[in-house]
């Protein structure tokens, strides 16, 4: 859940939710062994949504160990 304080407009919250869902969907089946919670901790502007989604994707990749040598 993304709170209204972090992203006031519902359309922007939904946009970020859809991006997060797509990140998790593409990480399947490797991510199915985890319960993943991506939490928005500070206010995100409309212009920062792509960066927030990218950061969420990087966190999921780190969890899965993608790119580790």
Rosetta blueprint (number, residue, H / E / L):
1 X L
2 X L
3 X L
4 X L
5 X L
6 X L
7 X L
8 X L
9 X L
10 X H
11 X H
12 X H
13 X H
14 X H
15 X H
16 X H
17 X H
18 X H
19 X H
20 X H
21 X H
22 X H
23 X H
24 X H
25 X H
26 X H
27 X L
28 X L
29 X L
30 X H
31 X H
32 X H
33 X H
34 X L
35 X L
36 X L
37 X L
38 X L
39 X L
40 X L
41 X L
42 X L
43 X L
44 X L
45 X L
46 X H
47 X H
48 X H
49 X H
50 X H
51 X H
52 X H
53 X H
54 X H
55 X H
56 X H
57 X H
58 X H
59 X H
60 X H
61 X H
62 X H
63 X H
64 X H
65 X L
66 X L
67 X L
68 X L
69 X L
